[in-house]
Structures are given as structure tokens and as C-alpha cells.
Amino acid sequence: MSSDTVLLETADGIATVTLNRPDAMNAINRELRERLYEVMQEVDADESVRVVILTGSGTRAFTAGLDLKELGSQEGALGAANDTNPANNPVKAIESCSKPVIGAINGVAITGGFEVALACDVLIAASNARFADTHARVGIVPGWGLSQKLSRMIGIGRAKELAFTGNFLNAETALEWGLVNHVVAPDELLFRARTLAADMASIDPEFLLQYKRLIDDGYAVAFGEGMAIEAGRSSAANSAVSPEEVEARREAVQTRGRARGQG
């Protein structure tokens, strides 16, 4: 397997993972899926890494989704794409990482690529980024979560519009609809992602992992169940925190706020 299909750079507690098939618009073939899982497992196990940035190579595409050429030429390629094994499923590969993952969407994120974007915890888009769900036009039923996740993020009517038309959603509308957190110029994308990642990396790493798990576990169930999960974990965790620790952290929060002109 070539390591060139997914690149990894690590610095200052931040791992930058780059889907690297620019000539194919970073389309997801078997080799890329398997390599992505290897890389996500590597950064998850690396104690020096606190936050992950996922992006695509070049400026045209974050990823155009499944490699349709491979699907049309190799028996069983689609079955592997819908496999829940994280070595075959890029969404599961990303979700297998317990650390925050920031998606830096540098171009189009189409169909399976849209699903890969939604696997990230936070999305930042370049102004030229666009999203599209073309499952209906290709005749493939989504298997990586798009039919369920998108409606919960932007509303069922908007999600159905995208699903039933295959039309593109531009970056500014994605921001307006709450799909992405920020839109920046293409040449500022990684800088903005790294700035946000650095803020996250300044949080205690074990607490960060636990908080991500709490949010994700609650989001996956009904609201009442989520509240019960929070109550149980909150009681267990907070009872172990001393008043001295709370005071020290409060002072640190105030100092940080003053340094940023926030208080």
C-alpha cells in the first residue's frame, strides 16, 4: 500500500491529515480508505497529538467521494465502501479517532465526500468550497450516514432539497445554514484551522476526549437519554474535583480572557 494517498504532518500537538489524490479530486478508493484508517489510528495513539485537521490536497476538492471508476471496474468495490469496518469505511476511520477532528474543506465535498466531511467534529470551509449529495443521481443509497446526519444539522427540509436535487450548496449558504462554522479565503484555510486547533489543544487532553465522547454519545440518542448520560457522568467526574482546582482553573480562564480582550 502506498503511503502517498494520505499524508500526515505533526507539529505543536496538531496532526494535519491530507487526502492526497489531487489528480482524481481526492476520490476515495480502497487504497485511500485503508491508509486513512492507518493514519487515524496512528494519530489517536500518539500522545503528543491533541487535535487533528483533515483536508484535501490541492484547491479543487476536499474529496469528490467514492472513486466511481473503481466502482465500475472492480467487483465488490461498492460492498467494501459500505462496510462498517473502519479500514474500509472512511467515516468509521475518522470516528475511530477519540480526539477532535477539524475538517478544513478546501474544495468540493461530493456525496461520499460530503459524508466524510460530516464525520468531522467542526468544519471550516474555504470560500470556494461546495457540498453536494448526488446519491440519487448516481443511484447509490448512502451508507456512511448522510441521510441521517445532515437533516439533524441543517433541518429536514433543507437536507431533502439537497438529496432530491443533487444541487450544490456553496460555502456562504453552508455557513448560513449552520453546516460550517467559518468561511475563509482559500489561502487562509489551514491557518484558520490551525488557530482553532491550537485553542483546542490548550485544553487538558483527557478532559477534551471525555467531553467529545459526552457530546457524541448524547447526540446519538434521544434528548432525555442524553440528559441522563450527562447527569451521570457529570456527577462522577465533578465529585473528584477539589475546590482548589476549580479556583486555579477559574483564574487561568480569566487570565486568558483578559489576554484576548474578553474581560
N, C-alpha and C positions, 0 to 999 in steps of 0.2 A: 504494500500500500504506500502511495506517495504521501509524504507529509506536507506537500506543497498545496494541497487542496484546502487546507485550513491552517492559517498562520497564527502564531502565538508570540506575543511580546509581553513581558512583565517588567514593571517599574513602579516603585513607590507604593507598593501594595495594590496596584491595579493591573489586571491582566486584560490585554486587548486581543480579542479573538476575531480573526478576519476570514470570512468565506472567500476563497481565492480561486474562482474560475471566471475571471472577467471576460474572457472571450465568449463564454456561454452565459453571460449575465448572471454568474454565480449560481447557475441552476444546480439543483440538488440531485446528484447521482448517488449510487451505492457507496462509492469510494468516499465521497464527501461526508455522507451520513456516518459512516464508520469512524472516520477521522475526527469528526466533530465530537462524537461521544468520547473518544480517547482524550481529546483536549479538555473537554468539560470535566472529566474525571480527574485529570491532572491538576487543573486549577482548583478544583474542590478540595483535593488532598494537600495542596500547597498552603502551609500555614502563613506564608508571607503574603498571600493574595487575600484581600478582603472584599474586593468588588471586581466584577467582570464587565467589560464593554464588548458587545457583539456588533460587528459591522460587516460591510461587504467591500470587496476590492473594486477600485475604480469609482466612477461617478454615475454610471448608468443604472446600476441595480444593487439593492441590498441582496435580494435573490429573486429570480423570476419563478421560483417554485420548483416543482419536480422537473427533472430532465425528461421532456417528452420524447426526445429522440431515443433515449434509453428505454423508456416505457414501450415505445413502438417497435423496438428491435430485440428486446430480451424477454423471454418467457419468465413470468413470475416477478418481474420488477415492480409492478404495482402492488402485489401482495406484500412484498417486503416493505414498501413505503407505508402501508397501513399497519405494519407490525407494531405491537406495543413495546417490543424490545428496544431499549434506548440506543442500541448500536445500529438499528435500522430506522429509528424514528427520531428526527432531529428535535421535535418538540419535547419528547421524553428525555432526550440527551440534555437539553437546556434545563428542564425542570429537575433533572437529577443533581444539579448544582445547588447546594444549600445557600450559596452566597448571592447577594443582589446582582442581577444582570441588567445592565442598561443597554437597550437596543439603540444604536446610532444608525438611523435609516438614511442611507446615503443616495438612494435612488428608488426605483420601483420595488415594491414588495407585492408580488402577484400570487394569488391562490395559495399554494403551499408555502410560498414565501411570506404571505400575509399571516399564515398560521405560525410560522417561525417567529415573526415579529411579536405576535401576541403572547408568545411563551416568555418574553422578557418581562421584567418587573416594571420598568419605566421606559418610555420611548421618547427619543429626541429625533426630530426629523430635519433634514436639510430642506431648503425651500423648494428644491426640485424633486423631492420625494413624492411618490404617488402609491396608492394602495388599490388593489382590485381583487375581487372574488369572482373568478371565471369558472368555478366548478361546473355551473350549469351549462356554460357554453362548451366546455371540454367534455362534459358527460361523465364526470367523476364525482362521486359523493365524498364530501370532506371527511377525513378520518383523523385529523390532527387537532380538532377542537373548534374550528372556525364557526360552525353552525351554532354552537352554544356560547362561546366566549364573547363574540362580537356584539350580540344583542344585549348582553349584560353590561357592556362597556358604553355603547352609544345609543341604546334603545332598539326595541324590536323592529319598529317601522323603518328606521334608517338601515339596519342590518339587512332587512328583507329587500329594500331597494337595491343595495349593492349586490346581494345574492341573485336577485331575479333579473338584473340588467347586465351585470358584468362590467358596469361603468367604473371609471377610475375616480378615486377620491384624492383631491390634491392636498398638499400639506397644510395649507391655511384652513381648509374646511375640516381636516382631521383634528386640528387644534381647537377649532370652534366646537366640534362635536365631543371633545374630551378624549379622543383616541391617543393623541400625543401630548406631552407636557410642554414642549418648547419647539419652535421652528426657528432655525438659524440659517445664515448663508452657508453654502456647501463648504467653503474653506474654513469655517468656524466650527463645524460639526464636532470633530474629535476634541477640539479644545474645550467646547462646552460640555461634552460628555465626560472628559477627564476632570473638569472642575467639579461637576456634580459627583463624580465617583470619589474624588478626594474628600468631599464633605461627608459622604457615607463612610469612607474608610477611617474617618476620625472617631467614629463610634466604636465602643467596645465590641470586638468581633463576635464574641459569643452571644452578647445581647442582640446584636444585629441578626444573627442566624435565628435566634429564638423568636424575634419579632416578625421576621419574614414568614417563619413557619406558622405563627399565630394568625397572621393576616390571611395567608393562603388556606389554612385549614378551615378558618371561619367562612371564607368566601365560597368554599366548595360545598357548604351545607346551608340549610335554611337559617334565616336570621336568628330565630330563637336558639337553635343549636349552637350557632356561632357565639352568641352572648354567653351561653353556658360554658363553652370552651374557654372564652376569655376569663370568665369569673374563676374557673378552676385553676387555670394557670397563673392568673394574677395573684390569687391568694397564696399559692405555693411559693411563687418567686418573691413577692414583696415582703413576705414574713421573714425572709432571710436577709433583708437589707437593714442595716443599722441606721439610726438617726445621724450618726457622724458621716456615713457615706452619702446620705441624702444631702446634707449640708455642703459637703465638699463638691458634690456634683452641681448643686444649685449655684454655688459661687463660680464654678467653671462655665456654666451656661450664661451667667450674667457677664462674665469677662468676655466671652466670645461675642455676645450680643453688642456690648459696647465697642468692641474692636471693629464690628461691622456697621456701626452706626445705628443699631436697632434698639438702643435703650440707654 
